[in-house]
Amino acid sequence: MEKRHADRLRAKFPGALAGKRLVNLRIPDDYQFQDAALVALLREKLANYLGPQE
């Protein structure tokens, strides 16, 4: 998600996001579906939120 996506979500769903944390990983939308580099980047950035993965 890029900053503009987060901004759109906040504008479109203010009630649903009220009091909730929206995490923006700041990953540009430059990858193809299931791109190995994207998967590795997601795992790296999400590790702080998901904990250890098998």
All heavy atoms as a GROMACS GRO file, in nm:
protein
  435
    1MET      N    1   0.085  -0.117   0.000
    1MET     CA    2   0.000   0.000   0.000
    1MET      C    3   0.090   0.123   0.000
    1MET      O    4   0.189   0.129   0.070
    1MET     CB    5  -0.090  -0.001   0.124
    1MET     CG    6  -0.172   0.122   0.135
    1MET     SD    7  -0.282   0.136   0.279
    1MET     CE    8  -0.310  -0.023   0.335
    2GLU      N    9   0.050   0.218  -0.077
    2GLU     CA   10   0.119   0.346  -0.081
    2GLU      C   11   0.039   0.447   0.001
    2GLU      O   12  -0.077   0.423   0.034
    2GLU     CB   13   0.132   0.393  -0.225
    2GLU     CG   14   0.217   0.299  -0.311
    2GLU     CD   15   0.220   0.339  -0.458
    2GLU    OE1   16   0.164   0.443  -0.494
    2GLU    OE2   17   0.280   0.264  -0.535
    3LYS      N   18   0.101   0.560   0.032
    3LYS     CA   19   0.035   0.662   0.113
    3LYS      C   20  -0.099   0.704   0.054
    3LYS      O   21  -0.197   0.721   0.126
    3LYS     CB   22   0.126   0.784   0.131
    3LYS     CG   23   0.065   0.890   0.220
    3LYS     CD   24   0.152   1.013   0.229
    3LYS     CE   25   0.093   1.120   0.315
    3LYS     NZ   26  -0.045   1.156   0.291
    4ARG      N   27  -0.104   0.716  -0.077
    4ARG     CA   28  -0.230   0.760  -0.139
    4ARG      C   29  -0.341   0.658  -0.119
    4ARG      O   30  -0.458   0.694  -0.108
    4ARG     CB   31  -0.210   0.790  -0.288
    4ARG     CG   32  -0.173   0.670  -0.371
    4ARG     CD   33  -0.138   0.711  -0.516
    4ARG     NE   34  -0.087   0.599  -0.588
    4ARG     CZ   35  -0.159   0.525  -0.673
    4ARG    NH1   36  -0.284   0.556  -0.698
    4ARG    NH2   37  -0.105   0.423  -0.735
    5HIS      N   38  -0.307   0.529  -0.113
    5HIS     CA   39  -0.407   0.427  -0.087
    5HIS      C   40  -0.461   0.440   0.056
    5HIS      O   41  -0.582   0.429   0.078
    5HIS     CB   42  -0.348   0.287  -0.107
    5HIS     CG   43  -0.304   0.260  -0.246
    5HIS    ND1   44  -0.176   0.224  -0.276
    5HIS    CD2   45  -0.370   0.266  -0.364
    5HIS    CE1   46  -0.165   0.208  -0.407
    5HIS    NE2   47  -0.282   0.233  -0.462
    6ALA      N   48  -0.371   0.461   0.150
    6ALA     CA   49  -0.413   0.479   0.289
    6ALA      C   50  -0.502   0.602   0.303
    6ALA      O   51  -0.604   0.599   0.372
    6ALA     CB   52  -0.291   0.490   0.380
    7ASP      N   53  -0.466   0.710   0.236
    7ASP     CA   54  -0.546   0.832   0.240
    7ASP      C   55  -0.686   0.807   0.184
    7ASP      O   56  -0.785   0.855   0.238
    7ASP     CB   57  -0.478   0.944   0.162
    7ASP     CG   58  -0.351   0.994   0.229
    7ASP    OD1   59  -0.331   0.966   0.350
    7ASP    OD2   60  -0.271   1.059   0.160
    8ARG      N   61  -0.693   0.732   0.075
    8ARG     CA   62  -0.824   0.700   0.016
    8ARG      C   63  -0.910   0.618   0.111
    8ARG      O   64  -1.030   0.640   0.123
    8ARG     CB   65  -0.806   0.622  -0.114
    8ARG     CG   66  -0.804   0.706  -0.234
    8ARG     CD   67  -0.825   0.620  -0.357
    8ARG     NE   68  -0.748   0.676  -0.465
    8ARG     CZ   69  -0.705   0.611  -0.569
    8ARG    NH1   70  -0.727   0.482  -0.581
    8ARG    NH2   71  -0.638   0.671  -0.663
    9LEU      N   72  -0.847   0.520   0.175
    9LEU     CA   73  -0.922   0.436   0.270
    9LEU      C   74  -0.976   0.520   0.386
    9LEU      O   75  -1.092   0.504   0.426
    9LEU     CB   76  -0.833   0.324   0.323
    9LEU     CG   77  -0.801   0.212   0.226
    9LEU    CD1   78  -0.696   0.119   0.284
    9LEU    CD2   79  -0.927   0.133   0.192
   10ARG      N   80  -0.892   0.608   0.438
   10ARG     CA   81  -0.936   0.693   0.548
   10ARG      C   82  -1.051   0.784   0.506
   10ARG      O   83  -1.143   0.811   0.584
   10ARG     CB   84  -0.820   0.776   0.600
   10ARG     CG   85  -0.722   0.696   0.681
   10ARG     CD   86  -0.617   0.788   0.745
   10ARG     NE   87  -0.510   0.710   0.802
   10ARG     CZ   88  -0.393   0.686   0.742
   10ARG    NH1   89  -0.367   0.737   0.624
   10ARG    NH2   90  -0.302   0.612   0.802
   11ALA      N   91  -1.045   0.836   0.383
   11ALA     CA   92  -1.150   0.925   0.334
   11ALA      C   93  -1.280   0.850   0.306
   11ALA      O   94  -1.388   0.900   0.335
   11ALA     CB   95  -1.103   0.996   0.207
   12LYS      N   96  -1.269   0.730   0.253
   12LYS     CA   97  -1.387   0.654   0.213
   12LYS      C   98  -1.454   0.581   0.330
   12LYS      O   99  -1.575   0.562   0.330
   12LYS     CB  100  -1.349   0.554   0.104
   12LYS     CG  101  -1.468   0.488   0.039
   12LYS     CD  102  -1.430   0.415  -0.086
   12LYS     CE  103  -1.555   0.359  -0.154
   12LYS     NZ  104  -1.528   0.300  -0.281
   13PHE      N  105  -1.374   0.540   0.428
   13PHE     CA  106  -1.428   0.460   0.539
   13PHE      C  107  -1.389   0.518   0.676
   13PHE      O  108  -1.333   0.447   0.759
   13PHE     CB  109  -1.377   0.316   0.530
   13PHE     CG  110  -1.407   0.249   0.400
   13PHE    CD1  111  -1.305   0.230   0.306
   13PHE    CD2  112  -1.534   0.206   0.368
   13PHE    CE1  113  -1.330   0.168   0.186
   13PHE    CE2  114  -1.561   0.144   0.247
   13PHE     CZ  115  -1.459   0.126   0.154
   14PRO      N  116  -1.418   0.646   0.699
   14PRO     CA  117  -1.374   0.706   0.826
   14PRO      C  118  -1.434   0.637   0.948
   14PRO      O  119  -1.364   0.618   1.048
   14PRO     CB  120  -1.419   0.851   0.815
   14PRO     CG  121  -1.529   0.850   0.716
   14PRO     CD  122  -1.497   0.739   0.620
   15GLY      N  123  -1.557   0.598   0.940
   15GLY     CA  124  -1.620   0.531   1.055
   15GLY      C  125  -1.562   0.394   1.082
   15GLY      O  126  -1.538   0.357   1.198
   16ALA      N  127  -1.535   0.318   0.978
   16ALA     CA  128  -1.482   0.183   0.995
   16ALA      C  129  -1.339   0.185   1.046
   16ALA      O  130  -1.296   0.091   1.114
   16ALA     CB  131  -1.489   0.108   0.862
   17LEU      N  132  -1.265   0.291   1.015
   17LEU     CA  133  -1.126   0.299   1.058
   17LEU      C  134  -1.106   0.379   1.186
   17LEU      O  135  -0.994   0.386   1.237
   17LEU     CB  136  -1.040   0.359   0.946
   17LEU     CG  137  -1.028   0.272   0.821
   17LEU    CD1  138  -0.954   0.346   0.711
   17LEU    CD2  139  -0.958   0.142   0.854
   18ALA      N  140  -1.214   0.438   1.237
   18ALA     CA  141  -1.203   0.518   1.359
   18ALA      C  142  -1.149   0.433   1.474
   18ALA      O  143  -1.198   0.324   1.501
   18ALA     CB  144  -1.339   0.575   1.396
   19GLY      N  145  -1.043   0.480   1.535
   19GLY     CA  146  -0.984   0.411   1.648
   19GLY      C  147  -0.900   0.290   1.612
   19GLY      O  148  -0.853   0.219   1.700
   20LYS      N  149  -0.882   0.266   1.483
   20LYS     CA  150  -0.804   0.152   1.438
   20LYS      C  151  -0.674   0.200   1.374
   20LYS      O  152  -0.667   0.307   1.318
   20LYS     CB  153  -0.883   0.069   1.337
   20LYS     CG  154  -1.004   0.006   1.399
   20LYS     CD  155  -1.080  -0.075   1.299
   20LYS     CE  156  -1.206  -0.130   1.366
   20LYS     NZ  157  -1.301  -0.178   1.269
   21ARG      N  158  -0.575   0.116   1.385
   21ARG     CA  159  -0.444   0.148   1.328
   21ARG      C  160  -0.438   0.097   1.185
   21ARG      O  161  -0.470  -0.018   1.158
   21ARG     CB  162  -0.338   0.080   1.412
   21ARG     CG  163  -0.200   0.110   1.372
   21ARG     CD  164  -0.107   0.052   1.475
   21ARG     NE  165   0.027   0.045   1.424
   21ARG     CZ  166   0.121  -0.028   1.474
   21ARG    NH1  167   0.097  -0.101   1.580
   21ARG    NH2  168   0.240  -0.028   1.422
   22LEU      N  169  -0.398   0.181   1.095
   22LEU     CA  170  -0.380   0.143   0.955
   22LEU      C  171  -0.230   0.139   0.929
   22LEU      O  172  -0.162   0.240   0.940
   22LEU     CB  173  -0.448   0.245   0.863
   22LEU     CG  174  -0.444   0.216   0.714
   22LEU    CD1  175  -0.514   0.085   0.682
   22LEU    CD2  176  -0.508   0.330   0.638
   23VAL      N  177  -0.180   0.021   0.898
   23VAL     CA  178  -0.037   0.002   0.877
   23VAL      C  179  -0.005   0.019   0.730
   23VAL      O  180  -0.062  -0.050   0.645
   23VAL     CB  181   0.009  -0.137   0.926
   23VAL    CG1  182   0.156  -0.159   0.896
   23VAL    CG2  183  -0.020  -0.153   1.074
   24ASN      N  184   0.083   0.111   0.700
   24ASN     CA  185   0.127   0.135   0.563
   24ASN      C  186   0.271   0.086   0.552
   24ASN      O  187   0.360   0.141   0.616
   24ASN     CB  188   0.118   0.284   0.529
   24ASN     CG  189   0.151   0.313   0.386
   24ASN    OD1  190   0.214   0.233   0.317
   24ASN    ND2  191   0.112   0.428   0.340
   25LEU      N  192   0.294  -0.017   0.475
   25LEU     CA  193   0.428  -0.075   0.461
   25LEU      C  194   0.515   0.001   0.363
   25LEU      O  195   0.633  -0.029   0.348
   25LEU     CB  196   0.418  -0.222   0.419
   25LEU     CG  197   0.342  -0.311   0.515
   25LEU    CD1  198   0.330  -0.452   0.457
   25LEU    CD2  199   0.406  -0.314   0.651
   26ARG      N  200   0.457   0.098   0.295
   26ARG     CA  201   0.530   0.182   0.199
   26ARG      C  202   0.604   0.098   0.094
   26ARG      O  203   0.722   0.115   0.070
   26ARG     CB  204   0.625   0.275   0.272
   26ARG     CG  205   0.554   0.368   0.365
   26ARG     CD  206   0.645   0.471   0.426
   26ARG     NE  207   0.574   0.549   0.525
   26ARG     CZ  208   0.508   0.661   0.499
   26ARG    NH1  209   0.506   0.708   0.378
   26ARG    NH2  210   0.446   0.726   0.594
   27ILE      N  211   0.528   0.009   0.033
   27ILE     CA  212   0.581  -0.073  -0.076
   27ILE      C  213   0.518  -0.022  -0.204
   27ILE      O  214   0.395  -0.025  -0.218
   27ILE     CB  215   0.547  -0.223  -0.055
   27ILE    CG1  216   0.613  -0.273   0.073
   27ILE    CG2  217   0.590  -0.304  -0.176
   27ILE    CD1  218   0.576  -0.414   0.110
   28PRO      N  219   0.597   0.023  -0.299
   28PRO     CA  220   0.539   0.073  -0.425
   28PRO      C  221   0.471  -0.040  -0.503
   28PRO      O  222   0.507  -0.156  -0.491
   28PRO     CB  223   0.659   0.127  -0.501
   28PRO     CG  224   0.779   0.068  -0.438
   28PRO     CD  225   0.743   0.031  -0.298
   29ASP      N  226   0.374  -0.003  -0.581
   29ASP     CA  227   0.298  -0.098  -0.660
   29ASP      C  228   0.370  -0.126  -0.792
   29ASP      O  229   0.318  -0.099  -0.900
   29ASP     CB  230   0.157  -0.043  -0.684
   29ASP     CG  231   0.061  -0.147  -0.735
   29ASP    OD1  232   0.092  -0.267  -0.726
   29ASP    OD2  233  -0.047  -0.108  -0.784
   30ASP      N  234   0.492  -0.181  -0.781
   30ASP     CA  235   0.577  -0.204  -0.898
   30ASP      C  236   0.603  -0.352  -0.923
   30ASP      O  237   0.694  -0.386  -0.998
   30ASP     CB  238   0.712  -0.135  -0.880
   30ASP     CG  239   0.700   0.015  -0.870
   30ASP    OD1  240   0.601   0.071  -0.920
   30ASP    OD2  241   0.790   0.077  -0.810
   31TYR      N  242   0.530  -0.439  -0.857
   31TYR     CA  243   0.560  -0.582  -0.863
   31TYR      C  244   0.449  -0.659  -0.934
   31TYR      O  245   0.333  -0.620  -0.931
   31TYR     CB  246   0.575  -0.640  -0.721
   31TYR     CG  247   0.690  -0.580  -0.645
   31TYR    CD1  248   0.672  -0.468  -0.565
   31TYR    CD2  249   0.817  -0.635  -0.652
   31TYR    CE1  250   0.777  -0.412  -0.493
   31TYR    CE2  251   0.923  -0.581  -0.581
   31TYR     CZ  252   0.902  -0.470  -0.502
   31TYR     OH  253   1.006  -0.417  -0.432
   32GLN      N  254   0.486  -0.770  -0.993
   32GLN     CA  255   0.389  -0.861  -1.053
   32GLN      C  256   0.335  -0.952  -0.944
   32GLN      O  257   0.398  -0.972  -0.839
   32GLN     CB  258   0.455  -0.945  -1.163
   32GLN     CG  259   0.504  -0.865  -1.281
   32GLN     CD  260   0.390  -0.801  -1.357
   32GLN    OE1  261   0.286  -0.860  -1.380
   32GLN    NE2  262   0.410  -0.675  -1.396
   33PHE      N  263   0.220  -1.013  -0.969
   33PHE     CA  264   0.158  -1.107  -0.876
   33PHE      C  265   0.256  -1.219  -0.841
   33PHE      O  266   0.317  -1.277  -0.929
   33PHE     CB  267   0.030  -1.164  -0.939
   33PHE     CG  268  -0.043  -1.260  -0.851
   33PHE    CD1  269  -0.111  -1.215  -0.739
   33PHE    CD2  270  -0.044  -1.394  -0.880
   33PHE    CE1  271  -0.180  -1.304  -0.658
   33PHE    CE2  272  -0.112  -1.484  -0.800
   33PHE     CZ  273  -0.180  -1.438  -0.688
   34GLN      N  274   0.272  -1.245  -0.713
   34GLN     CA  275   0.359  -1.352  -0.661
   34GLN      C  276   0.507  -1.332  -0.694
   34GLN      O  277   0.584  -1.428  -0.693
   34GLN     CB  278   0.311  -1.489  -0.709
   34GLN     CG  279   0.176  -1.531  -0.657
   34GLN     CD  280   0.176  -1.552  -0.505
   34GLN    OE1  281   0.275  -1.596  -0.448
   34GLN    NE2  282   0.066  -1.520  -0.442
   35ASP      N  283   0.548  -1.211  -0.723
   35ASP     CA  284   0.690  -1.182  -0.748
   35ASP      C  285   0.770  -1.221  -0.625
   35ASP      O  286   0.738  -1.181  -0.513
   35ASP     CB  287   0.705  -1.033  -0.778
   35ASP     CG  288   0.844  -0.992  -0.817
   35ASP    OD1  289   0.942  -1.038  -0.754
   35ASP    OD2  290   0.857  -0.913  -0.912
   36ALA      N  291   0.875  -1.301  -0.643
   36ALA     CA  292   0.956  -1.349  -0.531
   36ALA      C  293   1.015  -1.234  -0.450
   36ALA      O  294   1.023  -1.241  -0.326
   36ALA     CB  295   1.066  -1.442  -0.581
   37ALA      N  296   1.055  -1.127  -0.517
   37ALA     CA  297   1.112  -1.012  -0.446
   37ALA      C  298   1.005  -0.944  -0.359
   37ALA      O  299   1.033  -0.901  -0.247
   37ALA     CB  300   1.169  -0.912  -0.546
   38LEU      N  301   0.882  -0.938  -0.408
   38LEU     CA  302   0.772  -0.879  -0.330
   38LEU      C  303   0.740  -0.967  -0.209
   38LEU      O  304   0.722  -0.916  -0.098
   38LEU     CB  305   0.647  -0.862  -0.417
   38LEU     CG  306   0.521  -0.816  -0.344
   38LEU    CD1  307   0.543  -0.682  -0.276
   38LEU    CD2  308   0.404  -0.810  -0.440
   39VAL      N  309   0.734  -1.096  -0.229
   39VAL     CA  310   0.705  -1.188  -0.118
   39VAL      C  311   0.811  -1.173  -0.009
   39VAL      O  312   0.779  -1.164   0.110
   39VAL     CB  313   0.696  -1.334  -0.168
   39VAL    CG1  314   0.686  -1.431  -0.052
   39VAL    CG2  315   0.578  -1.350  -0.262
   40ALA      N  316   0.938  -1.166  -0.048
   40ALA     CA  317   1.046  -1.150   0.050
   40ALA      C  318   1.033  -1.016   0.123
   40ALA      O  319   1.051  -1.010   0.245
   40ALA     CB  320   1.181  -1.160  -0.020
   41LEU      N  321   1.001  -0.911   0.050
   41LEU     CA  322   0.985  -0.779   0.110
   41LEU      C  323   0.868  -0.776   0.207
   41LEU      O  324   0.877  -0.721   0.317
   41LEU     CB  325   0.967  -0.674   0.000
   41LEU     CG  326   0.961  -0.528   0.041
   41LEU    CD1  327   1.085  -0.486   0.119
   41LEU    CD2  328   0.944  -0.441  -0.083
   42LEU      N  329   0.758  -0.838   0.169
   42LEU     CA  330   0.641  -0.845   0.258
   42LEU      C  331   0.674  -0.922   0.385
   42LEU      O  332   0.638  -0.880   0.495
   42LEU     CB  333   0.523  -0.911   0.186
   42LEU     CG  334   0.452  -0.823   0.083
   42LEU    CD1  335   0.359  -0.907  -0.002
   42LEU    CD2  336   0.376  -0.712   0.152
   43ARG      N  337   0.742  -1.034   0.371
   43ARG     CA  338   0.778  -1.112   0.490
   43ARG      C  339   0.867  -1.031   0.583
   43ARG      O  340   0.851  -1.035   0.705
   43ARG     CB  341   0.847  -1.241   0.448
   43ARG     CG  342   0.751  -1.341   0.394
   43ARG     CD  343   0.815  -1.475   0.371
   43ARG     NE  344   0.712  -1.568   0.330
   43ARG     CZ  345   0.733  -1.672   0.255
   43ARG    NH1  346   0.855  -1.701   0.213
   43ARG    NH2  347   0.633  -1.752   0.221
   44GLU      N  348   0.961  -0.959   0.525
   44GLU     CA  349   1.052  -0.876   0.605
   44GLU      C  350   0.976  -0.768   0.680
   44GLU      O  351   0.993  -0.750   0.800
   44GLU     CB  352   1.156  -0.814   0.513
   44GLU     CG  353   1.251  -0.718   0.582
   44GLU     CD  354   1.341  -0.648   0.482
   44GLU    OE1  355   1.382  -0.710   0.382
   44GLU    OE2  356   1.370  -0.530   0.505
   45LYS      N  357   0.890  -0.696   0.608
   45LYS     CA  358   0.819  -0.583   0.669
   45LYS      C  359   0.710  -0.629   0.765
   45LYS      O  360   0.680  -0.560   0.862
   45LYS     CB  361   0.761  -0.493   0.561
   45LYS     CG  362   0.869  -0.417   0.487
   45LYS     CD  363   0.812  -0.303   0.408
   45LYS     CE  364   0.922  -0.223   0.345
   45LYS     NZ  365   0.914  -0.082   0.380
   46LEU      N  366   0.649  -0.743   0.739
   46LEU     CA  367   0.541  -0.791   0.825
   46LEU      C  368   0.590  -0.866   0.947
   46LEU      O  369   0.512  -0.893   1.039
   46LEU     CB  370   0.446  -0.880   0.744
   46LEU     CG  371   0.361  -0.807   0.641
   46LEU    CD1  372   0.288  -0.906   0.552
   46LEU    CD2  373   0.263  -0.714   0.710
   47ALA      N  374   0.718  -0.900   0.952
   47ALA     CA  375   0.772  -0.978   1.064
   47ALA      C  376   0.744  -0.910   1.198
   47ALA      O  377   0.714  -0.977   1.297
   47ALA     CB  378   0.921  -1.000   1.044
   48ASN      N  379   0.751  -0.778   1.203
   48ASN     CA  380   0.725  -0.706   1.327
   48ASN      C  381   0.580  -0.716   1.372
   48ASN      O  382   0.550  -0.698   1.489
   48ASN     CB  383   0.762  -0.558   1.312
   48ASN     CG  384   0.910  -0.538   1.293
   48ASN    OD1  385   0.990  -0.617   1.340
   48ASN    ND2  386   0.947  -0.433   1.224
   49TYR      N  387   0.490  -0.742   1.279
   49TYR     CA  388   0.347  -0.746   1.310
   49TYR      C  389   0.295  -0.889   1.329
   49TYR      O  390   0.200  -0.911   1.403
   49TYR     CB  391   0.267  -0.679   1.198
   49TYR     CG  392   0.308  -0.536   1.177
   49TYR    CD1  393   0.395  -0.500   1.075
   49TYR    CD2  394   0.262  -0.434   1.261
   49TYR    CE1  395   0.435  -0.368   1.056
   49TYR    CE2  396   0.301  -0.303   1.244
   49TYR     CZ  397   0.387  -0.271   1.141
   49TYR     OH  398   0.426  -0.142   1.124
   50LEU      N  399   0.358  -0.986   1.261
   50LEU     CA  400   0.307  -1.123   1.262
   50LEU      C  401   0.386  -1.218   1.351
   50LEU      O  402   0.338  -1.324   1.385
   50LEU     CB  403   0.306  -1.179   1.119
   50LEU     CG  404   0.222  -1.103   1.018
   50LEU    CD1  405   0.237  -1.165   0.881
   50LEU    CD2  406   0.076  -1.103   1.061
   51GLY      N  407   0.508  -1.183   1.383
   51GLY     CA  408   0.592  -1.272   1.462
   51GLY      C  409   0.659  -1.374   1.372
   51GLY      O  410   0.648  -1.369   1.249
   52PRO      N  411   0.730  -1.470   1.432
   52PRO     CA  412   0.805  -1.570   1.352
   52PRO      C  413   0.713  -1.657   1.267
   52PRO      O  414   0.605  -1.695   1.311
   52PRO     CB  415   0.878  -1.653   1.457
   52PRO     CG  416   0.847  -1.594   1.589
   52PRO     CD  417   0.745  -1.487   1.574
   53GLN      N  418   0.756  -1.687   1.146
   53GLN     CA  419   0.682  -1.772   1.054
   53GLN      C  420   0.757  -1.902   1.033
   53GLN      O  421   0.878  -1.906   1.040
   53GLN     CB  422   0.661  -1.700   0.919
   53GLN     CG  423   0.584  -1.571   0.931
   53GLN     CD  424   0.440  -1.591   0.971
   53GLN    OE1  425   0.368  -1.666   0.909
   53GLN    NE2  426   0.398  -1.526   1.078
   54GLU      N  427   0.685  -2.004   1.002
   54GLU     CA  428   0.747  -2.134   0.976
   54GLU      C  429   0.810  -2.138   0.839
   54GLU      O  430   0.776  -2.075   0.749
   54GLU     CB  431   0.641  -2.244   0.985
   54GLU     CG  432   0.585  -2.255   1.124
   54GLU     CD  433   0.480  -2.364   1.131
   54GLU    OE1  434   0.478  -2.455   1.047
   54GLU    OE2  435   0.400  -2.357   1.223
   0.00000   0.00000   0.00000
